[in-house]
C-alpha cells in the first residue's frame, strides 16, 4: 500500500472494479492500478496507444518517469491492465463527467454528436464479406483457366526437359489454387452463417466500413461521441460496428441527456445522420 493513500481512496478504487488495489499477502506486490491508470490516460492524451511504446516511454521520458514515480511496467502489464479493467476505466470516465458537472462545466445542455472510424488490428485481407468472397473466387477461376490454357499450349509443343519443368511448375500452382478454392468455400460458409454476412479473423468484432475517400475503407469500429459545445468535454461515447451514422443519433442524444441530467437537449450533427424518410428536430429527438 502506498503511504500517501488513504483507506477511502483505496476503497473508492476497489468500488470502481480495479484489481490489485490491495496487495496480496504473499509474493511481490503488483503495480498499483492508480499508476497504471495514469499511464493509460497519458497514452490516450499523447496518442501513444502501443503498450510497447508506453513501456519505452516509462524508461526514457522524464514526464512519464515523474508521473509513475520511476516505476517501469513492461508492455504485457500495460496491455493486461487495459484488457482486464475495461469496466473500471468506463466508471472512471463516468466519475470524471460527474465531477465536471458538479464544477459547473456542463451547465448548458448543448452537445455536438459525430462518429469516427477507428482502425482495428485486423488486415483487410483477413476480413471477408460476401462480395469479397465472390471477387476472390472470380480471380481464382481466372487464374485456373489461364494455367490450364498454358498446359494445353505446352502439350502441343515438342517434348523437352525445359517444357516438362514448366508443366510441373504449372501443375503445382494449380494444386495450390485448388486448395485455396477449398479454403474460400469454407470461409463463404462462415460468412453466410454470420448475421451481417461478414467475418474478421484477427479481430472478430471489427467490421469493414466505408470512409470519406472514394473507393477507400477501413476494417475497424465506428466510435460515436457526444461533446459539450462550450468546454469541448466528451459527455458520452459508444463503440459500434455499424458503418453508418444514420441510426446512431437518437441513441447518443438519449445518453448525453441522461449524463447531463437535462430536461431538454440541443443537439448539433452533420448530414451523415440525416434520414430522408423522417427528419427530426434536435429538441424533439432529445426529449424522447
ChimeraX commands (.cxc) that place a marker at each C-alpha (Angstrom):
marker #1 position 0.00,0.00,0.00 radius 0.5
marker #1 position 1.31,3.46,-0.87 radius 0.5
marker #1 position 1.80,5.61,2.22 radius 0.5
marker #1 position 0.12,8.60,0.62 radius 0.5
marker #1 position -3.12,6.69,0.05 radius 0.5
marker #1 position -5.99,6.82,2.49 radius 0.5
marker #1 position -8.34,3.92,3.12 radius 0.5
marker #1 position -11.11,5.93,1.47 radius 0.5
marker #1 position -9.09,6.22,-1.74 radius 0.5
marker #1 position -8.35,2.50,-1.76 radius 0.5
marker #1 position -11.99,1.63,-1.14 radius 0.5
marker #1 position -13.08,4.01,-3.91 radius 0.5
marker #1 position -10.76,2.37,-6.43 radius 0.5
marker #1 position -11.94,-1.08,-5.41 radius 0.5
marker #1 position -15.56,0.00,-5.93 radius 0.5
marker #1 position -14.66,1.09,-9.46 radius 0.5
marker #1 position -13.71,-2.50,-10.21 radius 0.5
marker #1 position -9.92,-2.31,-10.48 radius 0.5
marker #1 position -7.95,-5.39,-9.47 radius 0.5
marker #1 position -4.78,-5.31,-7.39 radius 0.5
marker #1 position -5.86,-2.38,-5.20 radius 0.5
marker #1 position -4.91,-4.25,-2.05 radius 0.5
marker #1 position -1.65,-6.22,-2.38 radius 0.5
marker #1 position -1.73,-9.94,-1.67 radius 0.5
marker #1 position -0.18,-11.28,1.50 radius 0.5
marker #1 position 2.37,-13.33,-0.43 radius 0.5
marker #1 position 4.71,-12.61,-3.28 radius 0.5
marker #1 position 5.83,-9.32,-4.70 radius 0.5
marker #1 position 3.11,-6.59,-4.82 radius 0.5
marker #1 position 1.79,-5.81,-8.29 radius 0.5
marker #1 position 1.83,-2.36,-9.85 radius 0.5
marker #1 position -0.93,-0.33,-8.25 radius 0.5
marker #1 position -3.87,0.34,-10.63 radius 0.5
marker #1 position -3.60,4.10,-9.94 radius 0.5
marker #1 position -0.16,4.20,-11.55 radius 0.5
marker #1 position -1.25,2.07,-14.49 radius 0.5
marker #1 position -4.33,4.23,-14.99 radius 0.5
marker #1 position -2.15,7.35,-15.10 radius 0.5
marker #1 position -0.02,5.73,-17.79 radius 0.5
marker #1 position -3.14,4.70,-19.74 radius 0.5
marker #1 position -4.51,8.26,-19.66 radius 0.5
marker #1 position -1.09,9.68,-20.63 radius 0.5
marker #1 position -1.00,7.39,-23.66 radius 0.5
marker #1 position -4.52,8.42,-24.65 radius 0.5
marker #1 position -3.77,12.15,-24.39 radius 0.5
marker #1 position -0.50,11.84,-26.32 radius 0.5
marker #1 position -1.76,9.35,-28.93 radius 0.5
marker #1 position 0.58,6.62,-27.76 radius 0.5
marker #1 position -1.60,3.50,-27.98 radius 0.5
marker #1 position 1.03,0.76,-28.27 radius 0.5
marker #1 position 1.87,-0.99,-24.99 radius 0.5
marker #1 position 5.47,-1.47,-26.18 radius 0.5
marker #1 position 5.84,2.24,-26.90 radius 0.5
marker #1 position 4.41,3.08,-23.47 radius 0.5
marker #1 position 6.95,0.71,-21.94 radius 0.5
marker #1 position 9.73,2.63,-23.70 radius 0.5
marker #1 position 8.28,5.98,-22.57 radius 0.5
marker #1 position 8.31,4.83,-18.94 radius 0.5
marker #1 position 12.04,4.19,-19.21 radius 0.5
marker #1 position 13.21,7.30,-21.10 radius 0.5
marker #1 position 10.54,10.06,-20.95 radius 0.5
marker #1 position 11.06,12.37,-17.94 radius 0.5
marker #1 position 7.35,13.28,-17.88 radius 0.5
marker #1 position 6.33,9.62,-17.58 radius 0.5
marker #1 position 9.07,8.92,-15.04 radius 0.5
marker #1 position 7.65,11.68,-12.84 radius 0.5
marker #1 position 4.07,10.55,-13.46 radius 0.5
marker #1 position 4.81,6.95,-12.42 radius 0.5
marker #1 position 7.33,7.80,-9.66 radius 0.5
marker #1 position 10.01,5.98,-11.71 radius 0.5
marker #1 position 8.02,2.77,-11.98 radius 0.5
marker #1 position 8.60,0.92,-15.26 radius 0.5
marker #1 position 5.92,-1.70,-16.05 radius 0.5
marker #1 position 6.55,-3.92,-19.06 radius 0.5
marker #1 position 4.34,-3.99,-22.15 radius 0.5
marker #1 position 2.39,-7.08,-21.04 radius 0.5
marker #1 position 1.49,-5.48,-17.71 radius 0.5
marker #1 position 0.28,-2.38,-19.58 radius 0.5
marker #1 position -1.71,-4.40,-22.12 radius 0.5
marker #1 position -3.26,-6.64,-19.44 radius 0.5
marker #1 position -4.41,-3.59,-17.47 radius 0.5
marker #1 position -6.35,-2.30,-20.47 radius 0.5
marker #1 position -7.72,-5.76,-21.22 radius 0.5
marker #1 position -8.74,-6.71,-17.67 radius 0.5
marker #1 position -10.06,-3.37,-16.37 radius 0.5
marker #1 position -12.44,-2.18,-19.09 radius 0.5
marker #1 position -15.42,-1.74,-16.73 radius 0.5
marker #1 position -13.27,0.14,-14.20 radius 0.5
marker #1 position -11.95,2.54,-16.85 radius 0.5
marker #1 position -15.52,3.23,-18.00 radius 0.5
marker #1 position -16.54,4.02,-14.43 radius 0.5
marker #1 position -13.60,6.43,-14.13 radius 0.5
marker #1 position -14.87,8.24,-17.24 radius 0.5
marker #1 position -18.35,8.44,-15.70 radius 0.5
marker #1 position -16.89,9.83,-12.45 radius 0.5
marker #1 position -14.96,12.42,-14.45 radius 0.5
marker #1 position -18.15,13.63,-16.15 radius 0.5
marker #1 position -19.86,13.74,-12.74 radius 0.5
marker #1 position -17.06,15.91,-11.32 radius 0.5
marker #1 position -17.26,18.24,-14.33 radius 0.5
marker #1 position -21.00,18.60,-13.81 radius 0.5
marker #1 position -20.53,19.46,-10.12 radius 0.5
marker #1 position -17.94,22.09,-11.11 radius 0.5
marker #1 position -20.47,23.70,-13.43 radius 0.5
marker #1 position -18.57,22.86,-16.61 radius 0.5
marker #1 position -21.60,21.11,-18.11 radius 0.5
marker #1 position -24.24,23.65,-17.16 radius 0.5
marker #1 position -25.56,24.13,-20.71 radius 0.5
marker #1 position -27.37,21.21,-22.38 radius 0.5
marker #1 position -25.79,21.65,-25.80 radius 0.5
marker #1 position -23.82,18.84,-27.45 radius 0.5
marker #1 position -22.34,18.03,-30.84 radius 0.5
marker #1 position -22.52,14.40,-31.96 radius 0.5
marker #1 position -20.27,12.83,-34.55 radius 0.5
marker #1 position -18.76,9.46,-35.43 radius 0.5
marker #1 position -15.16,8.49,-36.19 radius 0.5
marker #1 position -13.79,5.35,-37.81 radius 0.5
marker #1 position -11.03,3.69,-35.77 radius 0.5
marker #1 position -8.85,1.07,-37.46 radius 0.5
marker #1 position -8.76,-2.33,-35.78 radius 0.5
marker #1 position -5.75,-4.66,-35.57 radius 0.5
marker #1 position -7.18,-6.60,-38.50 radius 0.5
marker #1 position -5.73,-6.58,-42.02 radius 0.5
marker #1 position -8.24,-6.01,-44.82 radius 0.5
marker #1 position -7.17,-9.36,-46.29 radius 0.5
marker #1 position -8.37,-11.01,-43.08 radius 0.5
marker #1 position -11.85,-9.53,-43.40 radius 0.5
marker #1 position -14.41,-11.17,-45.67 radius 0.5
marker #1 position -17.82,-10.16,-46.96 radius 0.5
marker #1 position -19.99,-11.98,-49.50 radius 0.5
marker #1 position -18.83,-9.55,-52.18 radius 0.5
marker #1 position -15.15,-10.11,-51.34 radius 0.5
marker #1 position -15.60,-13.87,-51.49 radius 0.5
marker #1 position -17.24,-13.63,-54.93 radius 0.5
marker #1 position -14.50,-11.35,-56.26 radius 0.5
marker #1 position -11.77,-13.61,-54.90 radius 0.5
marker #1 position -13.46,-16.68,-56.42 radius 0.5
marker #1 position -13.58,-14.94,-59.80 radius 0.5
marker #1 position -9.86,-14.17,-59.57 radius 0.5
marker #1 position -9.03,-17.78,-58.69 radius 0.5
marker #1 position -11.17,-19.15,-61.52 radius 0.5
marker #1 position -9.44,-16.80,-63.99 radius 0.5
marker #1 position -6.04,-17.98,-62.74 radius 0.5
marker #1 position -7.06,-21.64,-63.10 radius 0.5
marker #1 position -8.29,-21.02,-66.65 radius 0.5
marker #1 position -5.02,-19.26,-67.54 radius 0.5
marker #1 position -2.85,-22.12,-66.21 radius 0.5
marker #1 position -4.99,-24.75,-67.96 radius 0.5
marker #1 position -4.56,-22.85,-71.23 radius 0.5
marker #1 position -0.78,-22.83,-70.66 radius 0.5
marker #1 position -0.85,-26.62,-70.13 radius 0.5
marker #1 position -2.81,-27.10,-73.37 radius 0.5
marker #1 position -0.25,-25.00,-75.22 radius 0.5
marker #1 position 2.63,-26.98,-73.66 radius 0.5
marker #1 position 1.04,-30.30,-74.68 radius 0.5
marker #1 position 1.11,-29.24,-78.34 radius 0.5
marker #1 position 4.84,-28.47,-78.24 radius 0.5
marker #1 position 7.77,-30.82,-78.76 radius 0.5
marker #1 position 8.71,-32.60,-75.50 radius 0.5
marker #1 position 11.84,-31.29,-73.78 radius 0.5
marker #1 position 13.33,-31.15,-70.31 radius 0.5
marker #1 position 12.59,-27.43,-70.01 radius 0.5
marker #1 position 9.00,-27.98,-71.09 radius 0.5
marker #1 position 8.49,-30.74,-68.52 radius 0.5
marker #1 position 9.80,-28.48,-65.75 radius 0.5
marker #1 position 7.38,-25.76,-66.85 radius 0.5
marker #1 position 4.43,-28.19,-66.83 radius 0.5
marker #1 position 5.40,-29.46,-63.37 radius 0.5
marker #1 position 5.52,-25.89,-62.10 radius 0.5
marker #1 position 2.11,-25.09,-63.59 radius 0.5
marker #1 position 0.56,-28.23,-62.09 radius 0.5
marker #1 position 1.94,-27.24,-58.69 radius 0.5
marker #1 position 0.30,-23.83,-58.99 radius 0.5
marker #1 position -2.99,-25.46,-59.97 radius 0.5
marker #1 position -2.86,-27.65,-56.86 radius 0.5
marker #1 position -2.30,-24.55,-54.71 radius 0.5
marker #1 position -5.24,-22.82,-56.37 radius 0.5
marker #1 position -7.42,-25.87,-55.72 radius 0.5
marker #1 position -6.53,-25.75,-52.02 radius 0.5
marker #1 position -7.23,-22.01,-51.92 radius 0.5
marker #1 position -10.62,-22.57,-53.57 radius 0.5
marker #1 position -11.47,-25.11,-50.86 radius 0.5
marker #1 position -10.44,-22.64,-48.12 radius 0.5
marker #1 position -12.53,-19.94,-49.78 radius 0.5
marker #1 position -15.56,-22.25,-49.81 radius 0.5
marker #1 position -15.15,-22.82,-46.06 radius 0.5
marker #1 position -14.85,-19.06,-45.48 radius 0.5
marker #1 position -18.01,-18.49,-47.53 radius 0.5
marker #1 position -19.96,-20.81,-45.23 radius 0.5
marker #1 position -18.81,-18.78,-42.22 radius 0.5
marker #1 position -19.74,-15.51,-43.96 radius 0.5
marker #1 position -23.24,-16.74,-44.84 radius 0.5
marker #1 position -23.73,-18.01,-41.27 radius 0.5
marker #1 position -22.81,-14.60,-39.81 radius 0.5
marker #1 position -25.79,-12.30,-39.00 radius 0.5
marker #1 position -24.40,-9.44,-41.10 radius 0.5
marker #1 position -22.64,-11.76,-43.60 radius 0.5
marker #1 position -19.21,-10.50,-42.65 radius 0.5
marker #1 position -16.34,-12.00,-40.64 radius 0.5
marker #1 position -12.94,-10.81,-39.42 radius 0.5
marker #1 position -10.32,-13.33,-38.34 radius 0.5
marker #1 position -7.79,-11.27,-36.33 radius 0.5
marker #1 position -10.31,-9.05,-34.51 radius 0.5
marker #1 position -13.67,-10.87,-34.75 radius 0.5
marker #1 position -15.71,-7.85,-33.61 radius 0.5
marker #1 position -14.32,-5.44,-36.21 radius 0.5
marker #1 position -16.18,-4.74,-39.45 radius 0.5
marker #1 position -15.35,-3.34,-42.87 radius 0.5
marker #1 position -16.58,0.26,-43.16 radius 0.5
marker #1 position -16.52,2.86,-45.89 radius 0.5
marker #1 position -14.68,6.13,-45.28 radius 0.5
marker #1 position -14.99,9.57,-46.85 radius 0.5
marker #1 position -12.47,8.82,-49.61 radius 0.5
marker #1 position -13.82,7.25,-52.80 radius 0.5
marker #1 position -13.04,3.55,-53.00 radius 0.5
marker #1 position -11.43,3.58,-49.58 radius 0.5
marker #1 position -12.43,1.75,-46.44 radius 0.5
marker #1 position -11.19,0.55,-43.09 radius 0.5
marker #1 position -11.67,-2.57,-41.01 radius 0.5
marker #1 position -12.45,-1.24,-37.57 radius 0.5
marker #1 position -15.11,0.40,-35.42 radius 0.5
marker #1 position -17.42,3.38,-35.57 radius 0.5
marker #1 position -16.98,5.41,-32.37 radius 0.5
marker #1 position -19.89,7.74,-31.62 radius 0.5
marker #1 position -19.12,10.73,-29.40 radius 0.5
marker #1 position -21.24,13.46,-27.83 radius 0.5
marker #1 position -19.18,16.56,-26.93 radius 0.5
marker #1 position -20.22,19.56,-24.85 radius 0.5
marker #1 position -20.19,22.56,-27.20 radius 0.5
marker #1 position -18.99,25.07,-24.57 radius 0.5
marker #1 position -15.99,23.34,-22.93 radius 0.5
marker #1 position -15.49,20.57,-25.53 radius 0.5
marker #1 position -15.73,17.78,-22.97 radius 0.5
marker #1 position -16.82,14.30,-24.00 radius 0.5
marker #1 position -20.02,13.52,-22.13 radius 0.5
marker #1 position -21.00,10.23,-23.80 radius 0.5
marker #1 position -19.45,7.76,-26.20 radius 0.5
marker #1 position -20.20,4.36,-27.66 radius 0.5
marker #1 position -18.26,1.94,-29.85 radius 0.5
marker #1 position -20.37,0.38,-32.60 radius 0.5
marker #1 position -19.81,-2.00,-35.50 radius 0.5
marker #1 position -22.28,-0.15,-37.72 radius 0.5
marker #1 position -20.58,1.58,-40.62 radius 0.5
marker #1 position -23.29,4.24,-40.93 radius 0.5
marker #1 position -24.13,7.12,-38.57 radius 0.5
marker #1 position -27.79,7.30,-39.63 radius 0.5
marker #1 position -29.18,5.09,-36.88 radius 0.5
marker #1 position -26.96,6.43,-34.08 radius 0.5
marker #1 position -28.24,9.96,-33.44 radius 0.5
marker #1 position -31.24,9.18,-31.21 radius 0.5
marker #1 position -29.27,6.72,-29.07 radius 0.5
marker #1 position -26.38,9.12,-28.48 radius 0.5
marker #1 position -28.72,12.03,-27.76 radius 0.5
marker #1 position -30.52,9.99,-25.10 radius 0.5
marker #1 position -27.22,9.00,-23.48 radius 0.5
marker #1 position -25.98,12.60,-23.44 radius 0.5
marker #1 position -29.28,13.80,-21.99 radius 0.5
marker #1 position -29.10,11.21,-19.20 radius 0.5
marker #1 position -25.49,12.10,-18.34 radius 0.5
marker #1 position -26.23,15.83,-18.24 radius 0.5
marker #1 position -29.45,15.22,-16.28 radius 0.5
marker #1 position -31.20,17.72,-18.54 radius 0.5
marker #1 position -34.91,18.02,-19.30 radius 0.5
marker #1 position -34.22,19.16,-22.86 radius 0.5
marker #1 position -31.13,18.91,-25.04 radius 0.5
marker #1 position -29.95,20.80,-28.11 radius 0.5
marker #1 position -28.01,18.57,-30.50 radius 0.5
marker #1 position -25.81,19.53,-33.44 radius 0.5
marker #1 position -24.95,16.84,-36.02 radius 0.5
marker #1 position -23.76,16.77,-39.62 radius 0.5
marker #1 position -25.69,15.48,-42.64 radius 0.5
marker #1 position -24.29,11.98,-42.17 radius 0.5
marker #1 position -27.09,11.44,-39.64 radius 0.5
marker #1 position -29.85,12.62,-41.97 radius 0.5
marker #1 position -32.63,10.21,-42.96 radius 0.5
marker #1 position -34.80,11.05,-45.96 radius 0.5
marker #1 position -37.86,9.20,-44.63 radius 0.5
marker #1 position -38.03,11.08,-41.36 radius 0.5
marker #1 position -36.33,14.26,-40.19 radius 0.5
marker #1 position -36.00,15.16,-36.53 radius 0.5
marker #1 position -35.67,18.43,-34.70 radius 0.5
marker #1 position -32.95,18.10,-32.09 radius 0.5
marker #1 position -35.21,19.17,-29.24 radius 0.5
marker #1 position -37.88,16.61,-30.17 radius 0.5
marker #1 position -35.26,13.89,-30.59 radius 0.5
marker #1 position -33.65,14.51,-27.22 radius 0.5
marker #1 position -36.93,14.63,-25.34 radius 0.5
marker #1 position -37.93,11.13,-26.40 radius 0.5
marker link #1:1,2 radius 0.2
marker link #1:2,3 radius 0.2
marker link #1:3,4 radius 0.2
marker link #1:4,5 radius 0.2
marker link #1:5,6 radius 0.2
marker link #1:6,7 radius 0.2
marker link #1:7,8 radius 0.2
marker link #1:8,9 radius 0.2
marker link #1:9,10 radius 0.2
marker link #1:10,11 radius 0.2
marker link #1:11,12 radius 0.2
marker link #1:12,13 radius 0.2
marker link #1:13,14 radius 0.2
marker link #1:14,15 radius 0.2
marker link #1:15,16 radius 0.2
marker link #1:16,17 radius 0.2
marker link #1:17,18 radius 0.2
marker link #1:18,19 radius 0.2
marker link #1:19,20 radius 0.2
marker link #1:20,21 radius 0.2
marker link #1:21,22 radius 0.2
marker link #1:22,23 radius 0.2
marker link #1:23,24 radius 0.2
marker link #1:24,25 radius 0.2
marker link #1:25,26 radius 0.2
marker link #1:26,27 radius 0.2
marker link #1:27,28 radius 0.2
marker link #1:28,29 radius 0.2
marker link #1:29,30 radius 0.2
marker link #1:30,31 radius 0.2
marker link #1:31,32 radius 0.2
marker link #1:32,33 radius 0.2
marker link #1:33,34 radius 0.2
marker link #1:34,35 radius 0.2
marker link #1:35,36 radius 0.2
marker link #1:36,37 radius 0.2
marker link #1:37,38 radius 0.2
marker link #1:38,39 radius 0.2
marker link #1:39,40 radius 0.2
marker link #1:40,41 radius 0.2
marker link #1:41,42 radius 0.2
marker link #1:42,43 radius 0.2
marker link #1:43,44 radius 0.2
marker link #1:44,45 radius 0.2
marker link #1:45,46 radius 0.2
marker link #1:46,47 radius 0.2
marker link #1:47,48 radius 0.2
marker link #1:48,49 radius 0.2
marker link #1:49,50 radius 0.2
marker link #1:50,51 radius 0.2
marker link #1:51,52 radius 0.2
marker link #1:52,53 radius 0.2
marker link #1:53,54 radius 0.2
marker link #1:54,55 radius 0.2
marker link #1:55,56 radius 0.2
marker link #1:56,57 radius 0.2
marker link #1:57,58 radius 0.2
marker link #1:58,59 radius 0.2
marker link #1:59,60 radius 0.2
marker link #1:60,61 radius 0.2
marker link #1:61,62 radius 0.2
marker link #1:62,63 radius 0.2
marker link #1:63,64 radius 0.2
marker link #1:64,65 radius 0.2
marker link #1:65,66 radius 0.2
marker link #1:66,67 radius 0.2
marker link #1:67,68 radius 0.2
marker link #1:68,69 radius 0.2
marker link #1:69,70 radius 0.2
marker link #1:70,71 radius 0.2
marker link #1:71,72 radius 0.2
marker link #1:72,73 radius 0.2
marker link #1:73,74 radius 0.2
marker link #1:74,75 radius 0.2
marker link #1:75,76 radius 0.2
marker link #1:76,77 radius 0.2
marker link #1:77,78 radius 0.2
marker link #1:78,79 radius 0.2
marker link #1:79,80 radius 0.2
marker link #1:80,81 radius 0.2
marker link #1:81,82 radius 0.2
marker link #1:82,83 radius 0.2
marker link #1:83,84 radius 0.2
marker link #1:84,85 radius 0.2
marker link #1:85,86 radius 0.2
marker link #1:86,87 radius 0.2
marker link #1:87,88 radius 0.2
marker link #1:88,89 radius 0.2
marker link #1:89,90 radius 0.2
marker link #1:90,91 radius 0.2
marker link #1:91,92 radius 0.2
marker link #1:92,93 radius 0.2
marker link #1:93,94 radius 0.2
marker link #1:94,95 radius 0.2
marker link #1:95,96 radius 0.2
marker link #1:96,97 radius 0.2
marker link #1:97,98 radius 0.2
marker link #1:98,99 radius 0.2
marker link #1:99,100 radius 0.2
marker link #1:100,101 radius 0.2
marker link #1:101,102 radius 0.2
marker link #1:102,103 radius 0.2
marker link #1:103,104 radius 0.2
marker link #1:104,105 radius 0.2
marker link #1:105,106 radius 0.2
marker link #1:106,107 radius 0.2
marker link #1:107,108 radius 0.2
marker link #1:108,109 radius 0.2
marker link #1:109,110 radius 0.2
marker link #1:110,111 radius 0.2
marker link #1:111,112 radius 0.2
marker link #1:112,113 radius 0.2
marker link #1:113,114 radius 0.2
marker link #1:114,115 radius 0.2
marker link #1:115,116 radius 0.2
marker link #1:116,117 radius 0.2
marker link #1:117,118 radius 0.2
marker link #1:118,119 radius 0.2
marker link #1:119,120 radius 0.2
marker link #1:120,121 radius 0.2
marker link #1:121,122 radius 0.2
marker link #1:122,123 radius 0.2
marker link #1:123,124 radius 0.2
marker link #1:124,125 radius 0.2
marker link #1:125,126 radius 0.2
marker link #1:126,127 radius 0.2
marker link #1:127,128 radius 0.2
marker link #1:128,129 radius 0.2
marker link #1:129,130 radius 0.2
marker link #1:130,131 radius 0.2
marker link #1:131,132 radius 0.2
marker link #1:132,133 radius 0.2
marker link #1:133,134 radius 0.2
marker link #1:134,135 radius 0.2
marker link #1:135,136 radius 0.2
marker link #1:136,137 radius 0.2
marker link #1:137,138 radius 0.2
marker link #1:138,139 radius 0.2
marker link #1:139,140 radius 0.2
marker link #1:140,141 radius 0.2
marker link #1:141,142 radius 0.2
marker link #1:142,143 radius 0.2
marker link #1:143,144 radius 0.2
marker link #1:144,145 radius 0.2
marker link #1:145,146 radius 0.2
marker link #1:146,147 radius 0.2
marker link #1:147,148 radius 0.2
marker link #1:148,149 radius 0.2
marker link #1:149,150 radius 0.2
marker link #1:150,151 radius 0.2
marker link #1:151,152 radius 0.2
marker link #1:152,153 radius 0.2
marker link #1:153,154 radius 0.2
marker link #1:154,155 radius 0.2
marker link #1:155,156 radius 0.2
marker link #1:156,157 radius 0.2
marker link #1:157,158 radius 0.2
marker link #1:158,159 radius 0.2
marker link #1:159,160 radius 0.2
marker link #1:160,161 radius 0.2
marker link #1:161,162 radius 0.2
marker link #1:162,163 radius 0.2
marker link #1:163,164 radius 0.2
marker link #1:164,165 radius 0.2
marker link #1:165,166 radius 0.2
marker link #1:166,167 radius 0.2
marker link #1:167,168 radius 0.2
marker link #1:168,169 radius 0.2
marker link #1:169,170 radius 0.2
marker link #1:170,171 radius 0.2
marker link #1:171,172 radius 0.2
marker link #1:172,173 radius 0.2
marker link #1:173,174 radius 0.2
marker link #1:174,175 radius 0.2
marker link #1:175,176 radius 0.2
marker link #1:176,177 radius 0.2
marker link #1:177,178 radius 0.2
marker link #1:178,179 radius 0.2
marker link #1:179,180 radius 0.2
marker link #1:180,181 radius 0.2
marker link #1:181,182 radius 0.2
marker link #1:182,183 radius 0.2
marker link #1:183,184 radius 0.2
marker link #1:184,185 radius 0.2
marker link #1:185,186 radius 0.2
marker link #1:186,187 radius 0.2
marker link #1:187,188 radius 0.2
marker link #1:188,189 radius 0.2
marker link #1:189,190 radius 0.2
marker link #1:190,191 radius 0.2
marker link #1:191,192 radius 0.2
marker link #1:192,193 radius 0.2
marker link #1:193,194 radius 0.2
marker link #1:194,195 radius 0.2
marker link #1:195,196 radius 0.2
marker link #1:196,197 radius 0.2
marker link #1:197,198 radius 0.2
marker link #1:198,199 radius 0.2
marker link #1:199,200 radius 0.2
marker link #1:200,201 radius 0.2
marker link #1:201,202 radius 0.2
marker link #1:202,203 radius 0.2
marker link #1:203,204 radius 0.2
marker link #1:204,205 radius 0.2
marker link #1:205,206 radius 0.2
marker link #1:206,207 radius 0.2
marker link #1:207,208 radius 0.2
marker link #1:208,209 radius 0.2
marker link #1:209,210 radius 0.2
marker link #1:210,211 radius 0.2
marker link #1:211,212 radius 0.2
marker link #1:212,213 radius 0.2
marker link #1:213,214 radius 0.2
marker link #1:214,215 radius 0.2
marker link #1:215,216 radius 0.2
marker link #1:216,217 radius 0.2
marker link #1:217,218 radius 0.2
marker link #1:218,219 radius 0.2
marker link #1:219,220 radius 0.2
marker link #1:220,221 radius 0.2
marker link #1:221,222 radius 0.2
marker link #1:222,223 radius 0.2
marker link #1:223,224 radius 0.2
marker link #1:224,225 radius 0.2
marker link #1:225,226 radius 0.2
marker link #1:226,227 radius 0.2
marker link #1:227,228 radius 0.2
marker link #1:228,229 radius 0.2
marker link #1:229,230 radius 0.2
marker link #1:230,231 radius 0.2
marker link #1:231,232 radius 0.2
marker link #1:232,233 radius 0.2
marker link #1:233,234 radius 0.2
marker link #1:234,235 radius 0.2
marker link #1:235,236 radius 0.2
marker link #1:236,237 radius 0.2
marker link #1:237,238 radius 0.2
marker link #1:238,239 radius 0.2
marker link #1:239,240 radius 0.2
marker link #1:240,241 radius 0.2
marker link #1:241,242 radius 0.2
marker link #1:242,243 radius 0.2
marker link #1:243,244 radius 0.2
marker link #1:244,245 radius 0.2
marker link #1:245,246 radius 0.2
marker link #1:246,247 radius 0.2
marker link #1:247,248 radius 0.2
marker link #1:248,249 radius 0.2
marker link #1:249,250 radius 0.2
marker link #1:250,251 radius 0.2
marker link #1:251,252 radius 0.2
marker link #1:252,253 radius 0.2
marker link #1:253,254 radius 0.2
marker link #1:254,255 radius 0.2
marker link #1:255,256 radius 0.2
marker link #1:256,257 radius 0.2
marker link #1:257,258 radius 0.2
marker link #1:258,259 radius 0.2
marker link #1:259,260 radius 0.2
marker link #1:260,261 radius 0.2
marker link #1:261,262 radius 0.2
marker link #1:262,263 radius 0.2
marker link #1:263,264 radius 0.2
marker link #1:264,265 radius 0.2
marker link #1:265,266 radius 0.2
marker link #1:266,267 radius 0.2
marker link #1:267,268 radius 0.2
marker link #1:268,269 radius 0.2
marker link #1:269,270 radius 0.2
marker link #1:270,271 radius 0.2
marker link #1:271,272 radius 0.2
marker link #1:272,273 radius 0.2
marker link #1:273,274 radius 0.2
marker link #1:274,275 radius 0.2
marker link #1:275,276 radius 0.2
marker link #1:276,277 radius 0.2
marker link #1:277,278 radius 0.2
marker link #1:278,279 radius 0.2
marker link #1:279,280 radius 0.2
marker link #1:280,281 radius 0.2
marker link #1:281,282 radius 0.2
marker link #1:282,283 radius 0.2
marker link #1:283,284 radius 0.2
marker link #1:284,285 radius 0.2
marker link #1:285,286 radius 0.2
marker link #1:286,287 radius 0.2
marker link #1:287,288 radius 0.2
view
